[in-house]
Amino acid sequence: IAGITQAPTSQILAAGRRMTLRCTQDMRHNAMYWYRQDLGLGLRLIHYSNTAGTTGKGEVPDGYSVSRANTDDFPLTLASAVPSQTSVYFCASSEAGGRNEQFFGPGTRLTVL
Amino acid sequence: GQNIDQPTEMTATEGAIVQINCTYQTSGFNGLFWYQQHAGEAPTFLSYNVLDGLEEKGRFSSFLSRSKGYSYLLLKELQMKDSASYLCAVMDSNYQLIWGAGTKLIIKP
């Protein structure tokens, strides 16, 4: 693989169900991010990780959790999905510090009914 | 609070020039980014400005004025494939990106 992959591509989920969105990068970037993108709004940061073993909360963390067991993987978990979590979710990665250009995965379109 | 403003939508003609403006108010400044996002796809990096002035990269140029909290993206010799959304983002004092809602650029023949 080259770059960042996300799975699944899309998902329809019943409210109350647990869901994990997967993200893997092969660029050996230290920093990784999860964003959600909603119509009319800018990308909003959910959680981030500056290096393996550490995570931090972004602008809209409630209802989401992340883990960073290694450099490559950064899964996002919705413990009990609600309709307001219907969105497109993007995972991104970057070199830590400095210019910090972020590279994005293809996104996961999630619908919670 | 932190705020990034850019026009919602712009229309331009193939072969012409268009300027997309972005104004920002953020807690700290560690650079301004422009990304391009085609419908249904991921954002891709276009440019980065951290010092005042113009950065040119082929048909695309980006300008920054830190004192005015202002940037623009200039696209020359527009092509149909330039139809996309253009996202302005500022890196704040915590080195997190604050994103504008994006400007949808429509190119007409």
Interface residues (C-beta under 8 A of the other chain):
Chain A: G40 L41 G42 L43 R44 L45 Y48 G58 F90 G97 R99 N100 E101 Q102 F103 F104 G105 P106 G107
Chain B: I4 G31 F33 E41 A42 P43 T44 F45 Y48 V50 L87 A89 M91 Y95 Q96 L97 I98 W99 G100 A101 G102
